[in-house]
Amino acid sequence: MVRSGFGGRRVPRTGDAGAVTAEVAVALPAVVALIAVVLAAASVGLTQLRIEEAARAGAREIMRGESPEVVDATIRRIAGDGTQLAVESSGSFSSVVVSTTVDAPVLNLFELDLSARAYATPEAP
């Protein structure tokens, strides 16, 4: 950067040359890491919401008395093909458990499994 001296002459500034470049070089990796963490957290949250909705939808299908194939198709349509599901019956209650792993670039380094459970009682005919 140059500043004006006496008589309109330009005198080069010597102490600050490249300071902004160094600050950006130090701060940029931190900003990129922060963005990656925020996107990974959003991915986890959206995946959890998706499997919770799939478990609730599967429980509603059980309440209506639908076949296991219909329940499976409904859950996979909402949660995706990479999900595991378990339907357990205990007396008059049934539970639907949907689980999956999170597929995000940063989170592939960790084994992060999410699951959701919903309960249902079949409707009386």
N, CA, C and O atoms as CSV, one atom per row, in Angstrom:
chain,resi,resn,atom,element,x,y,z
A,1,MET,N,N,0.846,-1.162,0.000
A,1,MET,CA,C,0.000,0.000,0.000
A,1,MET,C,C,0.895,1.229,0.000
A,1,MET,O,O,1.990,1.206,0.562
A,2,VAL,N,N,0.445,2.265,-0.610
A,2,VAL,CA,C,1.214,3.510,-0.687
A,2,VAL,C,C,0.444,4.631,-0.002
A,2,VAL,O,O,-0.785,4.681,-0.036
A,3,ARG,N,N,1.181,5.504,0.604
A,3,ARG,CA,C,0.555,6.665,1.226
A,3,ARG,C,C,1.201,7.908,0.667
A,3,ARG,O,O,2.343,7.863,0.210
A,4,SER,N,N,0.489,9.013,0.695
A,4,SER,CA,C,1.049,10.242,0.145
A,4,SER,C,C,1.974,10.872,1.167
A,4,SER,O,O,1.693,10.910,2.365
A,5,GLY,N,N,3.064,11.354,0.659
A,5,GLY,CA,C,4.014,12.063,1.513
A,5,GLY,C,C,3.865,13.556,1.304
A,5,GLY,O,O,2.830,14.032,0.839
A,6,PHE,N,N,4.884,14.269,1.644
A,6,PHE,CA,C,4.874,15.731,1.464
A,6,PHE,C,C,4.962,16.060,-0.009
A,6,PHE,O,O,5.682,15.399,-0.758
A,7,GLY,N,N,4.245,17.064,-0.420
A,7,GLY,CA,C,4.330,17.549,-1.790
A,7,GLY,C,C,3.683,16.612,-2.789
A,7,GLY,O,O,3.993,16.709,-3.976
A,8,GLY,N,N,2.786,15.695,-2.373
A,8,GLY,CA,C,2.095,14.820,-3.306
A,8,GLY,C,C,2.917,13.616,-3.726
A,8,GLY,O,O,2.459,12.822,-4.547
A,9,ARG,N,N,4.126,13.457,-3.183
A,9,ARG,CA,C,4.920,12.266,-3.525
A,9,ARG,C,C,4.336,11.032,-2.848
A,9,ARG,O,O,3.780,11.108,-1.753
A,10,ARG,N,N,4.469,9.928,-3.504
A,10,ARG,CA,C,3.981,8.672,-2.923
A,10,ARG,C,C,5.158,7.925,-2.312
A,10,ARG,O,O,6.185,7.681,-2.945
A,11,VAL,N,N,4.949,7.574,-1.037
A,11,VAL,CA,C,5.997,6.859,-0.311
A,11,VAL,C,C,5.465,5.459,-0.013
A,11,VAL,O,O,4.405,5.342,0.602
A,12,PRO,N,N,6.152,4.395,-0.421
A,12,PRO,CA,C,5.657,3.046,-0.169
A,12,PRO,C,C,5.691,2.711,1.324
A,12,PRO,O,O,6.633,3.052,2.038
A,13,ARG,N,N,4.645,2.040,1.763
A,13,ARG,CA,C,4.565,1.583,3.144
A,13,ARG,C,C,5.305,0.256,3.230
A,13,ARG,O,O,5.057,-0.622,2.403
A,14,THR,N,N,6.168,0.077,4.155
A,14,THR,CA,C,7.025,-1.105,4.165
A,14,THR,C,C,6.652,-2.152,5.196
A,14,THR,O,O,6.928,-3.327,4.957
A,15,GLY,N,N,6.054,-1.820,6.306
A,15,GLY,CA,C,5.833,-2.777,7.380
A,15,GLY,C,C,4.633,-3.683,7.209
A,15,GLY,O,O,4.609,-4.758,7.808
A,16,ASP,N,N,3.618,-3.303,6.411
A,16,ASP,CA,C,2.376,-4.056,6.333
A,16,ASP,C,C,2.218,-4.878,5.058
A,16,ASP,O,O,1.144,-5.435,4.833
A,17,ALA,N,N,3.205,-4.971,4.246
A,17,ALA,CA,C,3.088,-5.685,2.975
A,17,ALA,C,C,2.811,-7.164,3.220
A,17,ALA,O,O,3.589,-7.844,3.889
A,18,GLY,N,N,1.689,-7.666,2.670
A,18,GLY,CA,C,1.333,-9.088,2.782
A,18,GLY,C,C,0.626,-9.469,4.066
A,18,GLY,O,O,0.395,-10.657,4.291
A,19,ALA,N,N,0.276,-8.533,4.908
A,19,ALA,CA,C,-0.365,-8.849,6.189
A,19,ALA,C,C,-1.755,-9.437,5.977
A,19,ALA,O,O,-2.136,-10.383,6.666
A,20,VAL,N,N,-2.505,-8.895,5.046
A,20,VAL,CA,C,-3.853,-9.398,4.795
A,20,VAL,C,C,-3.785,-10.813,4.234
A,20,VAL,O,O,-4.602,-11.660,4.595
A,21,THR,N,N,-2.835,-11.075,3.368
A,21,THR,CA,C,-2.671,-12.411,2.808
A,21,THR,C,C,-2.373,-13.420,3.904
A,21,THR,O,O,-2.924,-14.521,3.892
A,22,ALA,N,N,-1.529,-13.074,4.834
A,22,ALA,CA,C,-1.196,-13.981,5.936
A,22,ALA,C,C,-2.400,-14.218,6.829
A,22,ALA,O,O,-2.621,-15.342,7.280
A,23,GLU,N,N,-3.181,-13.182,7.093
A,23,GLU,CA,C,-4.364,-13.346,7.932
A,23,GLU,C,C,-5.393,-14.243,7.254
A,23,GLU,O,O,-6.005,-15.085,7.912
A,24,VAL,N,N,-5.590,-14.076,5.969
A,24,VAL,CA,C,-6.525,-14.926,5.241
A,24,VAL,C,C,-6.022,-16.358,5.212
A,24,VAL,O,O,-6.813,-17.291,5.352
A,25,ALA,N,N,-4.735,-16.549,5.034
A,25,ALA,CA,C,-4.160,-17.896,4.992
A,25,ALA,C,C,-4.331,-18.617,6.325
A,25,ALA,O,O,-4.470,-19.839,6.356
A,26,VAL,N,N,-4.321,-17.878,7.407
A,26,VAL,CA,C,-4.513,-18.489,8.722
A,26,VAL,C,C,-5.993,-18.731,8.995
A,26,VAL,O,O,-6.346,-19.773,9.546
A,27,ALA,N,N,-6.856,-17.808,8.629
A,27,ALA,CA,C,-8.275,-17.903,8.963
A,27,ALA,C,C,-9.061,-18.814,8.017
A,27,ALA,O,O,-10.060,-19.398,8.438
A,28,LEU,N,N,-8.653,-18.954,6.775
A,28,LEU,CA,C,-9.420,-19.719,5.798
A,28,LEU,C,C,-9.606,-21.187,6.191
A,28,LEU,O,O,-10.726,-21.687,6.078
A,29,PRO,N,N,-8.585,-21.899,6.642
A,29,PRO,CA,C,-8.832,-23.297,7.063
A,29,PRO,C,C,-9.832,-23.405,8.215
A,29,PRO,O,O,-10.611,-24.357,8.267
A,30,ALA,N,N,-9.818,-22.453,9.125
A,30,ALA,CA,C,-10.777,-22.483,10.233
A,30,ALA,C,C,-12.197,-22.264,9.725
A,30,ALA,O,O,-13.131,-22.907,10.203
A,31,VAL,N,N,-12.367,-21.371,8.769
A,31,VAL,CA,C,-13.691,-21.121,8.200
A,31,VAL,C,C,-14.179,-22.350,7.445
A,31,VAL,O,O,-15.347,-22.721,7.559
A,32,VAL,N,N,-13.308,-22.980,6.683
A,32,VAL,CA,C,-13.679,-24.190,5.940
A,32,VAL,C,C,-14.053,-25.308,6.912
A,32,VAL,O,O,-15.030,-26.020,6.684
A,33,ALA,N,N,-13.292,-25.469,7.987
A,33,ALA,CA,C,-13.599,-26.495,8.984
A,33,ALA,C,C,-14.939,-26.214,9.661
A,33,ALA,O,O,-15.713,-27.138,9.909
A,34,LEU,N,N,-15.212,-24.966,9.956
A,34,LEU,CA,C,-16.482,-24.600,10.575
A,34,LEU,C,C,-17.652,-24.899,9.643
A,34,LEU,O,O,-18.676,-25.421,10.084
A,35,ILE,N,N,-17.512,-24.579,8.374
A,35,ILE,CA,C,-18.569,-24.869,7.400
A,35,ILE,C,C,-18.788,-26.380,7.295
A,35,ILE,O,O,-19.928,-26.835,7.207
A,36,ALA,N,N,-17.699,-27.159,7.303
A,36,ALA,CA,C,-17.823,-28.618,7.232
A,36,ALA,C,C,-18.554,-29.168,8.453
A,36,ALA,O,O,-19.377,-30.074,8.322
A,37,VAL,N,N,-18.266,-28.636,9.630
A,37,VAL,CA,C,-18.941,-29.093,10.846
A,37,VAL,C,C,-20.426,-28.736,10.805
A,37,VAL,O,O,-21.266,-29.554,11.181
A,38,VAL,N,N,-20.755,-27.541,10.357
A,38,VAL,CA,C,-22.162,-27.129,10.276
A,38,VAL,C,C,-22.919,-28.001,9.273
A,38,VAL,O,O,-24.041,-28.423,9.551
A,39,LEU,N,N,-22.331,-28.270,8.131
A,39,LEU,CA,C,-22.992,-29.117,7.136
A,39,LEU,C,C,-23.149,-30.552,7.634
A,39,LEU,O,O,-24.169,-31.187,7.365
A,40,ALA,N,N,-22.160,-31.069,8.353
A,40,ALA,CA,C,-22.262,-32.419,8.909
A,40,ALA,C,C,-23.360,-32.487,9.959
A,40,ALA,O,O,-24.124,-33.452,9.995
A,41,ALA,N,N,-23.448,-31.477,10.811
A,41,ALA,CA,C,-24.510,-31.447,11.821
A,41,ALA,C,C,-25.885,-31.365,11.161
A,41,ALA,O,O,-26.829,-32.010,11.618
A,42,ALA,N,N,-26.005,-30.591,10.106
A,42,ALA,CA,C,-27.274,-30.504,9.385
A,42,ALA,C,C,-27.627,-31.852,8.756
A,42,ALA,O,O,-28.793,-32.247,8.748
A,43,SER,N,N,-26.641,-32.546,8.237
A,43,SER,CA,C,-26.880,-33.857,7.643
A,43,SER,C,C,-27.374,-34.852,8.690
A,43,SER,O,O,-28.286,-35.635,8.425
A,44,VAL,N,N,-26.773,-34.821,9.877
A,44,VAL,CA,C,-27.219,-35.710,10.955
A,44,VAL,C,C,-28.651,-35.378,11.358
A,44,VAL,O,O,-29.473,-36.278,11.530
A,45,GLY,N,N,-28.948,-34.111,11.507
A,45,GLY,CA,C,-30.297,-33.705,11.900
A,45,GLY,C,C,-31.342,-34.094,10.878
A,45,GLY,O,O,-32.406,-34.593,11.242
A,46,LEU,N,N,-31.063,-33.877,9.622
A,46,LEU,CA,C,-32.022,-34.233,8.573
A,46,LEU,C,C,-32.209,-35.741,8.460
A,46,LEU,O,O,-33.320,-36.215,8.222
A,47,THR,N,N,-31.130,-36.491,8.630
A,47,THR,CA,C,-31.245,-37.949,8.591
A,47,THR,C,C,-32.096,-38.450,9.748
A,47,THR,O,O,-32.930,-39.338,9.572
A,48,GLN,N,N,-31.884,-37.875,10.943
A,48,GLN,CA,C,-32.681,-38.287,12.095
A,48,GLN,C,C,-34.157,-37.966,11.886
A,48,GLN,O,O,-35.017,-38.792,12.192
A,49,LEU,N,N,-34.454,-36.797,11.377
A,49,LEU,CA,C,-35.854,-36.446,11.099
A,49,LEU,C,C,-36.482,-37.387,10.073
A,49,LEU,O,O,-37.644,-37.772,10.201
A,50,ARG,N,N,-35.705,-37.751,9.061
A,50,ARG,CA,C,-36.219,-38.630,8.011
A,50,ARG,C,C,-36.545,-40.017,8.564
A,50,ARG,O,O,-37.585,-40.583,8.225
A,51,ILE,N,N,-35.678,-40.570,9.405
A,51,ILE,CA,C,-35.961,-41.923,9.908
A,51,ILE,C,C,-37.055,-41.898,10.977
A,51,ILE,O,O,-37.783,-42.878,11.133
A,52,GLU,N,N,-37.181,-40.796,11.712
A,52,GLU,CA,C,-38.291,-40.685,12.663
A,52,GLU,C,C,-39.632,-40.664,11.926
A,52,GLU,O,O,-40.588,-41.323,12.335
A,53,GLU,N,N,-39.687,-39.910,10.849
A,53,GLU,CA,C,-40.919,-39.870,10.053
A,53,GLU,C,C,-41.210,-41.237,9.440
A,53,GLU,O,O,-42.369,-41.642,9.361
A,54,ALA,N,N,-40.179,-41.947,9.008
A,54,ALA,CA,C,-40.380,-43.278,8.438
A,54,ALA,C,C,-40.907,-44.249,9.489
A,54,ALA,O,O,-41.780,-45.064,9.193
A,55,ALA,N,N,-40.389,-44.171,10.708
A,55,ALA,CA,C,-40.868,-45.051,11.776
A,55,ALA,C,C,-42.335,-44.747,12.106
A,55,ALA,O,O,-43.129,-45.667,12.305
A,56,ARG,N,N,-42.690,-43.471,12.165
A,56,ARG,CA,C,-44.085,-43.106,12.437
A,56,ARG,C,C,-45.006,-43.584,11.313
A,56,ARG,O,O,-46.101,-44.083,11.572
A,57,ALA,N,N,-44.564,-43.431,10.081
A,57,ALA,CA,C,-45.387,-43.874,8.950
A,57,ALA,C,C,-45.547,-45.390,8.967
A,57,ALA,O,O,-46.629,-45.900,8.674
A,58,GLY,N,N,-44.487,-46.113,9.304
A,58,GLY,CA,C,-44.592,-47.564,9.416
A,58,GLY,C,C,-45.543,-47.980,10.522
A,58,GLY,O,O,-46.304,-48.935,10.368
A,59,ALA,N,N,-45.503,-47.262,11.642
A,59,ALA,CA,C,-46.424,-47.564,12.740
A,59,ALA,C,C,-47.872,-47.288,12.328
A,59,ALA,O,O,-48.774,-48.039,12.699
A,60,ARG,N,N,-48.099,-46.221,11.568
A,60,ARG,CA,C,-49.459,-45.946,11.086
A,60,ARG,C,C,-49.960,-47.060,10.155
A,60,ARG,O,O,-51.128,-47.444,10.198
A,61,GLU,N,N,-49.055,-47.565,9.319
A,61,GLU,CA,C,-49.442,-48.666,8.426
A,61,GLU,C,C,-49.809,-49.908,9.232
A,61,GLU,O,O,-50.753,-50.617,8.884
A,62,ILE,N,N,-49.072,-50.173,10.299
A,62,ILE,CA,C,-49.387,-51.324,11.155
A,62,ILE,C,C,-50.734,-51.115,11.829
A,62,ILE,O,O,-51.525,-52.051,11.938
A,63,MET,N,N,-51.003,-49.886,12.285
A,63,MET,CA,C,-52.285,-49.595,12.927
A,63,MET,C,C,-53.451,-49.864,11.981
A,63,MET,O,O,-54.511,-50.317,12.415
A,64,ARG,N,N,-53.266,-49.594,10.713
A,64,ARG,CA,C,-54.338,-49.822,9.737
A,64,ARG,C,C,-54.446,-51.283,9.324
A,64,ARG,O,O,-55.378,-51.663,8.615
A,65,GLY,N,N,-53.488,-52.112,9.767
A,65,GLY,CA,C,-53.534,-53.530,9.440
A,65,GLY,C,C,-52.933,-53.877,8.101
A,65,GLY,O,O,-53.288,-54.903,7.520
A,66,GLU,N,N,-52.036,-53.059,7.592
A,66,GLU,CA,C,-51.402,-53.335,6.300
A,66,GLU,C,C,-50.416,-54.505,6.418
A,66,GLU,O,O,-49.969,-54.853,7.511
A,67,SER,N,N,-50.095,-55.092,5.282
A,67,SER,CA,C,-49.178,-56.229,5.256
A,67,SER,C,C,-47.742,-55.767,5.512
A,67,SER,O,O,-47.431,-54.590,5.330
A,68,PRO,N,N,-46.859,-56.688,5.936
A,68,PRO,CA,C,-45.458,-56.307,6.171
A,68,PRO,C,C,-44.767,-55.743,4.923
A,68,PRO,O,O,-43.867,-54.912,5.041
A,69,GLU,N,N,-45.176,-56.182,3.750
A,69,GLU,CA,C,-44.576,-55.659,2.515
A,69,GLU,C,C,-44.924,-54.184,2.322
A,69,GLU,O,O,-44.082,-53.396,1.890
A,70,VAL,N,N,-46.156,-53.815,2.641
A,70,VAL,CA,C,-46.577,-52.415,2.518
A,70,VAL,C,C,-45.833,-51.561,3.541
A,70,VAL,O,O,-45.390,-50.455,3.231
A,71,VAL,N,N,-45.697,-52.083,4.766
A,71,VAL,CA,C,-44.962,-51.358,5.811
A,71,VAL,C,C,-43.517,-51.143,5.377
A,71,VAL,O,O,-42.976,-50.044,5.506
A,72,ASP,N,N,-42.897,-52.203,4.863
A,72,ASP,CA,C,-41.504,-52.110,4.402
A,72,ASP,C,C,-41.368,-51.103,3.269
A,72,ASP,O,O,-40.438,-50.297,3.266
A,73,ALA,N,N,-42.288,-51.143,2.307
A,73,ALA,CA,C,-42.222,-50.217,1.166
A,73,ALA,C,C,-42.403,-48.773,1.610
A,73,ALA,O,O,-41.733,-47.877,1.097
A,74,THR,N,N,-43.304,-48.541,2.559
A,74,THR,CA,C,-43.528,-47.184,3.061
A,74,THR,C,C,-42.292,-46.651,3.766
A,74,THR,O,O,-41.887,-45.509,3.547
A,75,ILE,N,N,-41.699,-47.474,4.604
A,75,ILE,CA,C,-40.507,-47.044,5.345
A,75,ILE,C,C,-39.352,-46.770,4.392
A,75,ILE,O,O,-38.662,-45.760,4.531
A,76,ARG,N,N,-39.137,-47.645,3.440
A,76,ARG,CA,C,-38.012,-47.455,2.505
A,76,ARG,C,C,-38.248,-46.261,1.575
A,76,ARG,O,O,-37.292,-45.612,1.151
A,77,ARG,N,N,-39.501,-45.970,1.260
A,77,ARG,CA,C,-39.795,-44.806,0.422
A,77,ARG,C,C,-39.421,-43.518,1.143
A,77,ARG,O,O,-38.923,-42.582,0.518
A,78,ILE,N,N,-39.653,-43.460,2.438
A,78,ILE,CA,C,-39.366,-42.242,3.197
A,78,ILE,C,C,-37.909,-42.184,3.644
A,78,ILE,O,O,-37.258,-41.150,3.499
A,79,ALA,N,N,-37.392,-43.292,4.189
A,79,ALA,CA,C,-36.056,-43.271,4.788
A,79,ALA,C,C,-34.946,-43.620,3.814
A,79,ALA,O,O,-33.782,-43.328,4.089
A,80,GLY,N,N,-35.263,-44.227,2.699
A,80,GLY,CA,C,-34.224,-44.606,1.735
A,80,GLY,C,C,-33.929,-46.090,1.777
A,80,GLY,O,O,-34.329,-46.794,2.705
A,81,ASP,N,N,-33.225,-46.554,0.762
A,81,ASP,CA,C,-32.954,-47.989,0.640
A,81,ASP,C,C,-31.868,-48.483,1.591
A,81,ASP,O,O,-31.794,-49.681,1.865
A,82,GLY,N,N,-31.033,-47.595,2.094
A,82,GLY,CA,C,-29.940,-48.016,2.960
A,82,GLY,C,C,-30.314,-48.171,4.418
A,82,GLY,O,O,-29.433,-48.243,5.275
A,83,THR,N,N,-31.598,-48.224,4.719
A,83,THR,CA,C,-32.030,-48.313,6.114
A,83,THR,C,C,-32.327,-49.753,6.505
A,83,THR,O,O,-32.662,-50.587,5.663
A,84,GLN,N,N,-32.201,-50.022,7.774
A,84,GLN,CA,C,-32.585,-51.315,8.322
A,84,GLN,C,C,-33.847,-51.084,9.143
A,84,GLN,O,O,-33.998,-50.050,9.795
A,85,LEU,N,N,-34.745,-52.051,9.103
A,85,LEU,CA,C,-35.957,-51.897,9.876
A,85,LEU,C,C,-36.283,-53.189,10.588
A,85,LEU,O,O,-35.976,-54.285,10.119
A,86,ALA,N,N,-36.913,-53.028,11.732
A,86,ALA,CA,C,-37.359,-54.172,12.519
A,86,ALA,C,C,-38.751,-53.859,13.043
A,86,ALA,O,O,-39.000,-52.779,13.580
A,87,VAL,N,N,-39.648,-54.812,12.882
A,87,VAL,CA,C,-41.003,-54.688,13.412
A,87,VAL,C,C,-41.151,-55.762,14.478
A,87,VAL,O,O,-40.998,-56.953,14.204
A,88,GLU,N,N,-41.450,-55.327,15.696
A,88,GLU,CA,C,-41.587,-56.257,16.815
A,88,GLU,C,C,-42.992,-56.145,17.378
A,88,GLU,O,O,-43.510,-55.042,17.553
A,89,SER,N,N,-43.612,-57.288,17.662
A,89,SER,CA,C,-44.942,-57.304,18.265
A,89,SER,C,C,-44.841,-57.874,19.665
A,89,SER,O,O,-44.186,-58.891,19.895
A,90,SER,N,N,-45.502,-57.201,20.598
A,90,SER,CA,C,-45.506,-57.644,21.979
A,90,SER,C,C,-46.912,-57.425,22.530
A,90,SER,O,O,-47.272,-56.310,22.906
A,91,GLY,N,N,-47.682,-58.469,22.573
A,91,GLY,CA,C,-49.060,-58.333,23.043
A,91,GLY,C,C,-49.873,-57.506,22.075
A,91,GLY,O,O,-49.971,-57.840,20.894
A,92,SER,N,N,-50.454,-56.431,22.565
A,92,SER,CA,C,-51.273,-55.599,21.696
A,92,SER,C,C,-50.488,-54.459,21.061
A,92,SER,O,O,-51.032,-53.708,20.252
A,93,PHE,N,N,-49.218,-54.323,21.419
A,93,PHE,CA,C,-48.399,-53.251,20.864
A,93,PHE,C,C,-47.439,-53.785,19.813
A,93,PHE,O,O,-46.956,-54.914,19.900
A,94,SER,N,N,-47.179,-52.960,18.832
A,94,SER,CA,C,-46.135,-53.239,17.837
A,94,SER,C,C,-45.190,-52.054,17.824
A,94,SER,O,O,-45.607,-50.909,18.000
A,95,SER,N,N,-43.928,-52.334,17.616
A,95,SER,CA,C,-42.965,-51.236,17.507
A,95,SER,C,C,-42.220,-51.361,16.194
A,95,SER,O,O,-41.932,-52.460,15.720
A,96,VAL,N,N,-41.922,-50.234,15.631
A,96,VAL,CA,C,-41.164,-50.158,14.389
A,96,VAL,C,C,-39.863,-49.443,14.702
A,96,VAL,O,O,-39.868,-48.326,15.220
A,97,VAL,N,N,-38.753,-50.085,14.390
A,97,VAL,CA,C,-37.432,-49.493,14.614
A,97,VAL,C,C,-36.771,-49.315,13.256
A,97,VAL,O,O,-36.610,-50.276,12.503
A,98,VAL,N,N,-36.394,-48.095,12.950
A,98,VAL,CA,C,-35.708,-47.779,11.698
A,98,VAL,C,C,-34.329,-47.264,12.075
A,98,VAL,O,O,-34.209,-46.367,12.909
A,99,SER,N,N,-33.283,-47.824,11.468
A,99,SER,CA,C,-31.924,-47.364,11.756
A,99,SER,C,C,-31.142,-47.232,10.458
A,99,SER,O,O,-31.428,-47.898,9.463
A,100,THR,N,N,-30.151,-46.357,10.499
A,100,THR,CA,C,-29.318,-46.100,9.328
A,100,THR,C,C,-27.993,-45.513,9.775
A,100,THR,O,O,-27.839,-45.108,10.927
A,101,THR,N,N,-27.051,-45.470,8.870
A,101,THR,CA,C,-25.788,-44.783,9.127
A,101,THR,C,C,-25.814,-43.459,8.390
A,101,THR,O,O,-26.464,-43.323,7.353
A,102,VAL,N,N,-25.111,-42.499,8.929
A,102,VAL,CA,C,-25.082,-41.167,8.336
A,102,VAL,C,C,-24.046,-41.168,7.219
A,102,VAL,O,O,-22.917,-41.624,7.398
A,103,ASP,N,N,-24.453,-40.651,6.066
A,103,ASP,CA,C,-23.566,-40.598,4.908
A,103,ASP,C,C,-23.240,-39.138,4.607
A,103,ASP,O,O,-23.924,-38.484,3.820
A,104,ALA,N,N,-22.186,-38.643,5.244
A,104,ALA,CA,C,-21.731,-37.270,5.024
A,104,ALA,C,C,-20.210,-37.301,4.883
A,104,ALA,O,O,-19.558,-38.146,5.496
A,105,PRO,N,N,-19.640,-36.405,4.097
A,105,PRO,CA,C,-18.198,-36.455,3.847
A,105,PRO,C,C,-17.330,-36.436,5.109
A,105,PRO,O,O,-16.380,-37.213,5.202
A,106,VAL,N,N,-17.624,-35.594,6.053
A,106,VAL,CA,C,-16.798,-35.518,7.260
A,106,VAL,C,C,-17.105,-36.685,8.194
A,106,VAL,O,O,-16.212,-37.192,8.872
A,107,LEU,N,N,-18.361,-37.109,8.229
A,107,LEU,CA,C,-18.779,-38.134,9.174
A,107,LEU,C,C,-18.456,-39.548,8.723
A,107,LEU,O,O,-18.684,-40.492,9.480
A,108,ASN,N,N,-17.935,-39.727,7.521
A,108,ASN,CA,C,-17.530,-41.058,7.091
A,108,ASN,C,C,-16.352,-41.566,7.911
A,108,ASN,O,O,-16.080,-42.767,7.917
A,109,LEU,N,N,-15.656,-40.682,8.596
A,109,LEU,CA,C,-14.543,-41.081,9.445
A,109,LEU,C,C,-15.016,-41.765,10.721
A,109,LEU,O,O,-14.251,-42.493,11.354
A,110,PHE,N,N,-16.267,-41.539,11.102
A,110,PHE,CA,C,-16.816,-42.084,12.337
A,110,PHE,C,C,-17.945,-43.052,12.004
A,110,PHE,O,O,-18.608,-42.920,10.976
A,111,GLU,N,N,-18.153,-44.020,12.883
A,111,GLU,CA,C,-19.298,-44.917,12.753
A,111,GLU,C,C,-20.459,-44.271,13.492
A,111,GLU,O,O,-20.574,-44.420,14.708
A,112,LEU,N,N,-21.308,-43.567,12.789
A,112,LEU,CA,C,-22.428,-42.872,13.405
A,112,LEU,C,C,-23.721,-43.512,12.944
A,112,LEU,O,O,-24.148,-43.330,11.804
A,113,ASP,N,N,-24.346,-44.268,13.849
A,113,ASP,CA,C,-25.606,-44.930,13.550
A,113,ASP,C,C,-26.735,-44.193,14.252
A,113,ASP,O,O,-26.620,-43.828,15.422
A,114,LEU,N,N,-27.820,-43.978,13.533
A,114,LEU,CA,C,-29.000,-43.326,14.084
A,114,LEU,C,C,-30.161,-44.298,14.047
A,114,LEU,O,O,-30.242,-45.150,13.163
A,115,SER,N,N,-31.061,-44.168,15.012
A,115,SER,CA,C,-32.246,-45.016,14.995
A,115,SER,C,C,-33.432,-44.253,15.550
A,115,SER,O,O,-33.285,-43.285,16.296
A,116,ALA,N,N,-34.613,-44.716,15.164
A,116,ALA,CA,C,-35.865,-44.129,15.633
A,116,ALA,C,C,-36.853,-45.258,15.851
A,116,ALA,O,O,-36.854,-46.252,15.126
A,117,ARG,N,N,-37.693,-45.091,16.861
A,117,ARG,CA,C,-38.678,-46.115,17.207
A,117,ARG,C,C,-40.047,-45.464,17.339
A,117,ARG,O,O,-40.182,-44.367,17.882
A,118,ALA,N,N,-41.058,-46.161,16.834
A,118,ALA,CA,C,-42.438,-45.703,16.978
A,118,ALA,C,C,-43.294,-46.905,17.378
A,118,ALA,O,O,-43.048,-48.028,16.938
A,119,TYR,N,N,-44.286,-46.657,18.204
A,119,TYR,CA,C,-45.172,-47.707,18.700
A,119,TYR,C,C,-46.559,-47.547,18.102
A,119,TYR,O,O,-46.996,-46.444,17.773
A,120,ALA,N,N,-47.235,-48.678,17.970
A,120,ALA,CA,C,-48.587,-48.658,17.425
A,120,ALA,C,C,-49.413,-49.774,18.048
A,120,ALA,O,O,-48.892,-50.830,18.409
A,121,THR,N,N,-50.675,-49.523,18.163
A,121,THR,CA,C,-51.630,-50.570,18.521
A,121,THR,C,C,-52.568,-50.726,17.338
A,121,THR,O,O,-53.099,-49.734,16.839
A,122,PRO,N,N,-52.777,-51.936,16.885
A,122,PRO,CA,C,-53.666,-52.135,15.726
A,122,PRO,C,C,-55.082,-51.659,16.039
A,122,PRO,O,O,-55.564,-51.811,17.161
A,123,GLU,N,N,-55.738,-51.085,15.040
A,123,GLU,CA,C,-57.100,-50.623,15.202
A,123,GLU,C,C,-58.047,-51.833,15.251
A,123,GLU,O,O,-57.801,-52.864,14.625
A,124,ALA,N,N,-59.102,-51.676,15.991
A,124,ALA,CA,C,-60.098,-52.754,16.050
A,124,ALA,C,C,-60.871,-52.777,14.729
A,124,ALA,O,O,-61.202,-51.724,14.185
A,125,PRO,N,N,-61.162,-53.993,14.207
A,125,PRO,CA,C,-61.887,-54.068,12.923
A,125,PRO,C,C,-63.309,-53.573,13.027
A,125,PRO,O,O,-64.037,-53.575,12.034
